Amino acid sequence: MDPPPAVTDRAIATRPYHHGTLRRALLDAALAEIAERGTGRLSLRELARAAGVSHAAPRHHFGDKRGLLTAIATEGFALLSDELRGAWQASGSFLEVGVAYIRFALAHRAHFEVMYRPDLLDADDPALVAARAATGTMLYGPVTSVATATGGSDPRTPAIAAWALVHGLATLWLAGNLPPDLADDPEALARAVAQYLF
């Protein structure tokens, strides 16, 4: 009996990868699934079937679904850290770091959906801890200039305010909850909204 068409299409698309780069192929398939249907229906067995490998192959790389999602979150934090660092180095502007955060969320929706879900992750995973710390450095480090300018004693306060603003804006955008006339240019909207904070 033939598998469902969606599985056949995905298996054809990913089959060339399952020798040297199966881990990457499984991550990519999981990211596509999360972007399309969320995390709730993600299944290691289905990913293995789609990749044309044994059901044990994903377990070899990730252990279980929590391990797979932890790997996705780890990758997401590394990508986010790079995005924030690039924005800071290019502009020296904490505002632009916030815009970069929104740009990341929109470009990496599946990563973003997983990264801030501690209920889905192995919080003690060393790679995840390191990736989170690197991102934290980029979230909290550049804000020192803002904290100094505003006379604040704890730079985390404006950092948390800014993070709440851009994270909330990204979440509203991704959920389709913004007024349609404001949903044309997320970066311009982020800059305009951030002016109320800075």
N, C-alpha and C positions, 0 to 999 in steps of 0.2 A: 504494500500500500504506500502511495506517495505521501511525503510530508506536506503540510499546508504550504501554499505558495510563498508566504512571507518567510518561512523558515528556509525554503529552497533558495530564494533570492539571497538571503543573508548568508547562507552556507556557501553559495557560489562566490559571493563577494569576499568572504573571509578565508576560504579554503587555502589559497596560496600562502597564507601567513603561518599556518599551523606547525611548521617545522622549526624555523629559527626564531620566530617572533610571535609565538602563540600568546604570551602574556600581553603584548601590546594589542593583538587582535581581540582578545577577550575584554580588555579595558575599553577599546573603541566600541565594541558591540554593546557593552554595558552602558557606556555613555549615550549611545544612540537610543537604547531602550529607555533610559531614565529621561532623556529629553522628550521622548515621544509619550511615555506612559507613566513616568514617575518611578519611585523606588519600590513601591509596594508589590508590584508584580514581577520584579526582577528575580530570575531563577538561574542558578549556576547550571542546572541540568539543561535548561533551554538554551543558555549561551553555548554550552558544549555541543548540543545538537546543531545549533546554527553554524558553529565553526567547523562542524564535521569531525569532531574528536570525541573520545570517550568521555562519559560523564565524570570520570575521575580526574580528567586533565585540569579543569579549573581549580579543583581542590588542591592539586599539586602546587599551583602557583599562589593561591590565596587562602587555602584552608577552608573557608566557608564564606557565606555571603557578607558577614561583617568584615572579614579580611579583604574582600573585593572592594567594599565601600570605603574601607580605611585607605586602601591603595589609591582610590579615586580622590578622596579628600586630600591625601598627602600630595598627590600630583597637583591638585587644585591650589593648595596653599603655596606650592613652589611656583606655579605660574602666576599667582596673584602677587607674590613677593617680587618677582621679576618685573611685573607690570608697574607696581608701585615705585620700585627703585628706578626704573626707566623714567617715569614721570617726574620724580624728584630730581634726578640728575639732569634732565633736560630743561626743567623749568625753575627749580628751587622754590616752587610754590606748593604750599600745603593744600591749597584749593585744587591744584591740578592732580595731586595725589588722590583726592576725593573723586575727581572726575575719572581718573584711571580705575578706581575701585568699581565705579558704575560700568565703565567700558568692559572691564573684566567680567562682571556679572552677566552682562548681556551677551558677550561673546562665548562664555563658558557656562551656559545655563545649567547643564547637568552637574558639572563640578560644584557650582554654587549651591545647587539644591542639596548636595550631600555634605558639604564642608561644615555647615553650622547645625548639624543634626547629631549631637553627641549620643543620642539613643541608638544610632545606627553604627557607631564607630567603636574601635578599640582605642580608647583615650590614652592608654599607656604605651601604644606602639611607638618605638623610638624614632622611626622615620617621621611619623605624624607629629610627634612632640617637637622635633627639630624644625620641620616645615612650618608649624604654627609659630614657633619662636622667631623664625626669620621674618615671617609676615608681621608679627607683632612689632619687631624692630622697625619695620617700614611704616607701620601704622602709628606707633608712638614716638619714634625718633624725630621725624620732621616736625612734629607739632611743638617741639621745644621753642621754635622761633615764635609761634603764635602765643604760647603760654607766657613767654618773656614779655612780648609786646602788650599783652593784656594784664600783666601783673599777677598772673596766677602762680600759686606756689606748687601745685601738682600738675604737671603736664598731661597726666592721664585724663583729667577732667575735660579739657577741650578735645582731646583725642576721642574720648567716648562720645562726646556730643557730636563730633563730626562723623564718627563711625555710625552712630545711630541714624544720623541724617542720610548719609549716602546708602547705607544698608537698607533703610526703610524705603528710600526712593527707588532703589533697584528692585526691591521686592514688590512694591506697588506697580512698577513698570512691567515686570515679568508676569504678574497676575492680571494685567490688563485693567487695573483699577484707576488709572489716571484719566482725566478728561481727554477725549480724542484730540482736541485742538492743542493740547500741550504735549502730545505723544509723538511729535515729529522728529525731535532732535534731543536725545537723552543727555548729551554732553552740554548743550546750551542750557537745558533745563537745570541740570546739576549745578552749573555755574551760577545761574540766577537764584536758585534756592539757597545755595551756600552763602550768598551775600548776606542773608539774614543772620547767619551764624558768625561770619567774619566780616 
